Amino acid sequence: MGAAFVYVGARIAPAHHRVIAYILAGLGLVLSGFLLFPSIMVQNLWAIWGAICTALGVGGVTYYIHKGETDIT
């Protein structure tokens, strides 16, 4: 879901696709961190796994957008 969040948001942005991708990546990582903290407190392993996968998806798509390997124009 994190990958889709960044990719779709950057793809449909009217201008400044890369800047929007970086902003969405920061927002996605912050939200993932906010979701990770209560998951750790109640020891819900599936929620922890979901937050980690979301963060990895956000990071992966942002990395490939930065390298120019993913077309967002």
C-alpha positions, -999 to +999 in steps of 0.1 A: +000+000+000+029+023+007+042+018-028+008+025-044+005+056-022+037+072-035+035+061-071-002+070-077+002+103-059+033+113-079+018+100-111-015+121-109+002+153-096-002+181-122+034+192-119+066+186-100+062+149-099+095+141-081+090+167-054+055+153-048+069+118-046+094+129-019+067+147+001+044+117-001+073+095+009+080+116+040+043+116+049+041+078+044+071+071+066+058+094+093+024+077+092+039+043+092+060+052+123+029+065+140+012+032+133+042+012+144+044+026+179+010+015+192+015-019+175+047-025+194+030-014+227+002-040+224+025-065+207+004-071+177+028-088+153+006-086+122+003-048+126+041-045+131+046-065+100+022-043+081+038-011+092+073-024+082+060-035+048+044-001+042+076+016+051+096-007+028+071-001-001+073+037+004+111+036+005+114+013-025+092+032-049+108+065-038+143+051-044+134+040-079+117+073-087+149+091-075+171+069-097+148+075-127+139+038-132+102+044-126+083+066-151+061+091-134+057+117-161 
